[in-house]
Amino acid sequence: MRGGIYSRQKCSICGLKFRDNFRNGLVCPVHDEQRANKFIVKFGGVFKNFNSYDEAHRALTGFRYETDQGKFDERDYKKGKPLGFQTLAEKWLEYKLHGSDKVKRKSYNNLNNYMQQAVKEWGHTNIKEIGYAQLEDFFHNQLKRVSPKTVHNMKSCLHSFWTWLRKRKVITHGQIPEFPEVKYKLSYRKVVGKEQQIAILDEVKRISFHINPRIWLGIKWLCTYISIRPGELIKINESDIDVSNGYIFIKNHKTEGQGEIKSVPLLPADIEFIKSMPTGLPHLRFFRHTSRLSGCRPGQAFGEKYFYKWWKKACENLGIEGVDLYGGTRHTSAVALRKFHSPEEIKRGTMHTSNKAFERYFRLEGDDLRDIYASATPETKVAATSQLKIAGFKKKES
């Protein structure tokens, strides 16, 4: 039979190795009274130490039973814990940081945070021992400290991790646990009317254009090109704007990990405005400081929140509260476009890949609902009937 029980000890009288009598211990083949008290079970590539023969015998029997059932896996018993959750999580994060599946640093920081929370929960627990119950308990505990949306992101992170394990054949498809549902509801950003948006943009121009026209231009573009996010726009270089063909190429965007470049067509008026501006070196950020009036050195790139700073200042001057840059530019423009374009057309404009995220832009406002309710109310029918009578028409009797 496969495997056996052995000992490094030898008979103190004759020096012979102890042998398994297959009843109750390891004994000297010459001196029966000489017995081992330290035991090693060898089974394939597995070596495990025991302090009693009974424990060693039970372990060996278990290994043989798992083999008969087709479930034996040497990795489950290795000292280095190759199937430990923490061991595998660290390897996955390494690939996310430096491997072929590399993600942006900000995305990596989020993934690392989620996985560290999971490591605190499971440590070196064998990956095959983490199932629906363990995941449900983990998500339930996390909901006590973070939002449902964050827990949903944790779930997505862990699901990607388990999928990676399957692709590497660390586990089989059948060993991927079922994941509990994590419900969440996206909150809505506050938006303004198109007239207010224009007023804010005009105020931005009034207070900043003499300092640096690029401040107003950047915020104007966020209102116009609704497929571009503030964090993406701030990172474009001079070389990312193709004036001759009229395109902005966004390399640092949400789907960067997919190796795609987002191309956004420019309007003729913006192309002409760019042509009127001084041209910088290709590697320079397009949105940069141009004079010391801003308090920064010329050529220095705008900070991540620089547009928001001027947006907030313009809103304060106009007495508008609670509208952030994202909501007042991209969201406001997308909502306003409902009067002129279909949801599918607007979705193409925002370049959303998720229907759930896009639905936040195309939600029904009070005026929309009033129009719907006005069409549904019986009074509409009464009014229409009265108009027919006034016009000299009579309802045809059935």
C-alpha positions in Angstrom: 0.0 0.0 0.0 1.1 3.6 -0.7 2.8 5.4 2.1 4.1 4.3 5.5 5.1 5.1 9.1 8.9 5.6 9.8 11.2 7.0 12.5 14.6 8.5 12.5 15.3 6.7 15.8 17.3 3.5 16.0 17.6 0.6 18.5 19.9 1.7 21.3 21.3 -1.8 21.6 22.0 -2.9 18.0 21.5 0.3 16.1 19.0 -1.2 13.6 16.2 0.9 12.3 12.8 0.5 13.8 10.1 -1.2 11.6 6.4 -1.0 11.6 4.7 -4.1 13.1 1.4 -2.9 11.7 -0.3 -3.4 15.0 0.9 -0.9 17.7 4.2 0.6 16.9 7.7 0.7 15.4 10.0 -1.9 17.0 13.5 -3.2 16.6 13.5 -6.4 14.4 15.9 -8.0 17.0 15.0 -6.5 20.3 11.1 -6.4 20.7 11.3 -4.2 23.8 13.0 -1.4 21.9 10.4 0.9 20.4 10.3 4.3 18.7 8.4 7.3 20.3 8.8 9.7 17.4 7.1 9.0 14.1 7.1 10.2 10.5 4.3 9.6 8.0 5.6 9.5 4.4 3.0 9.7 1.7 4.1 10.7 -1.7 5.7 14.1 -1.2 4.2 14.6 2.2 6.2 14.2 5.4 4.4 14.7 8.7 5.7 14.3 12.3 3.8 12.7 15.2 4.4 11.9 18.8 2.3 8.7 18.9 1.8 5.7 16.7 -2.0 6.0 16.8 -1.9 9.6 15.5 0.5 8.6 12.7 -1.7 5.6 11.8 -4.9 7.7 11.6 -3.1 10.3 9.4 -1.9 7.6 7.0 -5.3 6.0 6.8 -6.8 9.4 6.1 -4.3 10.0 3.2 -5.1 6.7 1.7 -8.9 7.3 2.0 -8.6 10.7 0.3 -6.6 9.1 -2.5 -9.3 6.5 -3.0 -11.8 9.3 -3.2 -9.7 11.3 -5.7 -9.4 14.2 -3.2 -5.8 13.9 -2.0 -3.7 17.0 -2.6 -0.1 17.1 -1.4 -0.3 20.9 -1.3 -2.8 20.7 1.6 0.0 19.4 3.9 3.1 21.3 2.7 4.8 23.3 5.4 5.0 26.4 3.3 1.2 26.5 3.0 1.1 26.9 -0.8 -2.7 26.8 -0.6 -2.9 29.3 2.3 -5.1 32.3 1.5 -2.4 34.8 2.6 0.2 33.1 0.5 -1.9 33.2 -2.6 -3.3 36.7 -2.0 0.3 38.1 -1.8 1.2 36.4 -5.1 -2.0 37.8 -6.8 -1.3 41.3 -5.6 2.3 41.0 -6.9 0.9 40.2 -10.3 -1.5 43.1 -10.1 1.4 45.5 -9.2 4.1 44.2 -11.6 2.7 41.4 -13.7 1.0 41.1 -17.1 -2.3 41.9 -15.4 -0.9 45.2 -13.9 -3.4 47.8 -12.8 -3.1 51.5 -12.1 -1.6 52.4 -8.7 -4.8 53.8 -7.3 -6.7 50.6 -8.3 -3.9 48.5 -6.8 -4.2 50.4 -3.5 -7.9 49.6 -3.4 -7.3 45.9 -4.2 -4.5 45.7 -1.6 -6.8 47.2 1.1 -9.6 44.7 0.3 -7.2 41.7 0.4 -5.6 42.8 3.6 -9.0 42.9 5.3 -9.6 39.4 4.0 -6.1 38.2 5.2 -7.1 39.5 8.7 -10.2 37.3 8.5 -8.7 34.1 7.1 -4.9 34.3 7.4 -3.3 31.1 6.1 -6.6 29.2 6.0 -6.5 26.7 3.1 -8.2 28.3 0.1 -10.4 25.2 -0.4 -11.8 25.6 3.1 -13.2 29.1 2.4 -16.8 28.7 1.2 -20.1 30.5 1.1 -20.5 30.6 4.9 -17.0 32.2 5.4 -17.6 34.7 2.7 -21.0 35.7 4.1 -19.6 36.2 7.6 -16.7 38.3 6.2 -19.0 40.6 4.2 -21.4 40.8 7.1 -18.6 42.0 9.4 -17.3 44.5 6.8 -20.8 46.0 6.5 -20.4 47.2 10.1 -17.5 49.5 9.2 -17.8 50.4 5.5 -20.6 51.2 3.0 -22.4 48.4 1.0 -20.8 49.8 -2.2 -17.3 49.2 -0.7 -18.3 45.7 0.4 -19.6 45.1 -3.2 -16.2 46.2 -4.5 -14.6 43.7 -2.0 -16.7 41.0 -3.4 -15.7 41.8 -7.0 -12.0 41.8 -5.9 -12.3 38.4 -4.2 -14.2 37.0 -7.2 -11.4 38.1 -9.5 -8.9 36.5 -7.2 -10.7 33.1 -7.2 -11.0 33.3 -11.0 -7.3 33.9 -11.2 -6.7 30.8 -9.1 -8.8 28.7 -11.4 -7.0 30.0 -14.5 -3.6 29.1 -12.9 -5.1 25.7 -12.1 -4.4 26.2 -8.4 -8.0 25.1 -7.9 -10.7 23.6 -10.2 -13.9 25.4 -11.3 -15.8 23.3 -8.8 -13.7 24.6 -6.0 -14.7 28.2 -6.6 -17.1 29.1 -3.8 -20.6 30.5 -4.3 -20.5 34.2 -3.5 -23.3 35.8 -1.4 -25.2 38.7 -2.9 -24.2 42.1 -1.6 -26.9 44.7 -2.3 -26.1 48.4 -2.7 -27.6 51.5 -4.1 -25.6 54.1 -5.9 -26.2 57.6 -4.5 -27.0 60.5 -6.9 -24.8 63.5 -7.3 -26.4 66.9 -7.1 -26.8 68.5 -10.5 -27.8 72.0 -11.6 -29.8 73.3 -14.5 -28.0 74.0 -17.8 -28.5 77.8 -17.2 -26.8 77.5 -13.8 -24.0 75.5 -15.3 -23.4 78.2 -17.9 -23.5 80.9 -15.2 -20.9 79.0 -13.2 -18.6 78.6 -16.2 -18.9 82.3 -17.0 -17.9 83.1 -13.5 -14.9 80.8 -13.7 -13.9 82.6 -16.9 -14.3 86.0 -15.2 -12.2 85.2 -12.1 -9.5 83.0 -13.8 -9.0 83.8 -17.5 -6.5 86.6 -16.8 -4.5 84.2 -14.7 -4.6 81.2 -17.0 -7.1 80.5 -19.8 -6.5 76.8 -19.4 -8.5 76.8 -16.1 -11.7 77.9 -17.9 -10.9 75.7 -20.9 -10.6 72.6 -18.8 -13.8 73.1 -16.9 -15.6 74.0 -20.2 -14.3 70.7 -21.7 -15.7 68.8 -18.7 -19.1 70.3 -19.4 -18.8 69.6 -23.2 -17.0 66.3 -23.6 -19.0 64.1 -21.1 -16.9 61.0 -21.9 -13.9 62.6 -20.1 -13.6 62.5 -16.3 -11.8 65.2 -14.4 -9.0 62.9 -13.3 -8.5 61.8 -16.9 -8.5 65.3 -18.4 -5.9 66.7 -15.9 -3.3 64.1 -17.0 -3.3 64.7 -20.8 0.0 65.8 -22.4 0.5 68.2 -25.3 1.1 65.2 -27.5 -2.3 63.7 -26.6 -4.1 66.5 -28.6 -4.2 66.0 -32.3 -5.2 69.4 -33.7 -4.9 68.4 -37.3 -7.5 65.6 -37.0 -9.3 67.2 -34.1 -9.0 64.5 -31.3 -8.0 64.2 -27.7 -6.4 60.8 -26.8 -7.0 59.7 -23.2 -4.4 57.2 -22.1 -5.0 57.4 -18.3 -8.6 56.3 -18.0 -10.7 53.7 -16.2 -10.2 51.0 -18.8 -6.5 51.6 -19.1 -5.8 48.0 -18.0 -7.5 46.8 -21.2 -4.8 48.5 -23.3 -7.3 50.8 -25.0 -6.9 54.5 -25.7 -10.0 56.6 -25.5 -10.3 59.0 -28.4 -12.6 62.0 -28.1 -13.4 64.3 -31.1 -13.0 68.0 -30.6 -15.5 70.7 -31.7 -14.2 73.2 -34.3 -14.3 76.1 -31.9 -12.1 74.3 -29.4 -9.6 73.3 -32.1 -9.3 77.0 -33.1 -8.9 78.0 -29.5 -6.0 75.5 -29.0 -4.4 76.8 -32.2 -4.4 80.3 -30.7 -2.5 79.1 -27.6 1.3 78.7 -27.2 2.5 75.2 -28.1 4.5 73.3 -25.5 6.9 70.4 -25.7 5.1 67.1 -26.4 5.9 65.6 -22.9 4.4 68.6 -21.0 1.0 68.4 -19.4 -1.5 70.4 -21.4 -3.1 71.7 -18.3 -0.3 73.5 -16.6 0.5 76.8 -14.9 1.7 79.5 -17.3 2.6 82.4 -14.9 3.4 83.0 -11.3 0.1 84.7 -10.7 -1.3 81.2 -9.8 1.3 80.9 -7.0 3.1 78.0 -8.8 6.0 78.0 -11.2 5.3 78.1 -14.9 5.2 74.7 -16.6 4.1 73.0 -13.4 1.2 70.6 -14.0 -2.2 71.4 -12.4 -2.9 69.5 -9.2 -5.6 66.8 -9.1 -8.1 69.2 -7.4 -7.2 72.4 -9.2 -10.3 72.5 -11.4 -12.4 71.8 -8.4 -10.8 74.7 -6.5 -11.9 77.2 -9.2 -15.3 75.6 -9.7 -16.0 75.8 -5.9 -14.8 79.4 -5.8 -17.2 80.4 -8.7 -20.1 78.6 -7.0 -19.5 80.5 -3.8 -19.5 83.8 -5.7 -22.9 82.9 -7.2 -24.3 81.5 -3.9 -24.7 77.9 -5.3 -24.1 75.2 -2.7 -23.6 71.5 -2.7 -22.6 70.9 -6.4 -19.2 69.4 -6.9 -17.2 69.6 -10.1 -18.2 66.1 -11.3 -21.9 66.7 -10.7 -22.0 70.2 -12.1 -20.1 69.4 -15.3 -20.4 65.8 -16.6 -23.6 64.8 -14.7 -25.4 68.0 -15.4 -24.6 67.9 -19.1 -25.6 64.3 -19.4 -29.0 64.9 -17.7 -29.6 68.0 -19.9 -29.0 66.0 -23.0 -32.1 63.9 -22.4 -34.2 66.6 -24.1 -32.4 66.2 -27.3 -31.0 62.6 -27.5 -32.0 59.0 -26.6 -30.5 57.1 -23.7 -28.5 55.0 -26.0 -27.0 58.1 -27.8 -26.1 59.7 -24.4 -24.6 56.4 -23.2 -22.3 56.4 -26.3 -21.4 60.0 -25.5 -20.5 59.2 -21.9 -18.7 56.0 -23.0 -20.2 54.0 -20.2 -19.8 50.2 -20.3 -22.0 49.6 -17.3 -25.8 50.1 -17.5 -26.0 50.4 -13.7 -23.6 53.3 -13.6 -25.2 55.0 -16.6 -28.7 54.9 -15.1 -27.5 57.4 -12.6 -27.3 60.0 -15.4 -30.5 59.2 -17.0 -32.8 59.1 -14.0 -36.2 60.7 -14.3 -36.5 64.1 -12.7 -39.6 65.8 -11.3 -40.5 67.6 -14.6 -40.2 64.3 -16.5 -42.5 62.6 -14.2 -45.0 65.4 -14.3 -45.2 65.1 -18.1 -45.8 61.4 -17.8 -48.4 61.8 -15.1 -50.1 64.5 -17.1 -50.5 62.2 -20.0 -51.8 59.4 -17.8 -54.4 61.3 -15.8 -58.1 60.8 -16.7 -58.5 64.6 -16.8 -56.5 64.6 -20.0 -59.1 62.5 -21.6 -61.9 64.7 -20.3 -60.2 67.8 -21.6 -59.7 66.2 -25.0 -63.4 65.2 -25.2 -64.5 68.7 -24.3 -62.3 70.1 -27.1 -63.9 67.8 -29.6 -67.4 68.9 -28.6 -66.4 72.5 -28.9 -65.1 71.8 -32.4 -68.4 70.4 -33.4 -67.5 66.7 -33.2 -69.6 64.1 -31.4 -68.4 60.8 -30.0 -69.5 58.0 -32.2 -72.0 55.8 -30.4 -71.1 52.1 -30.2 
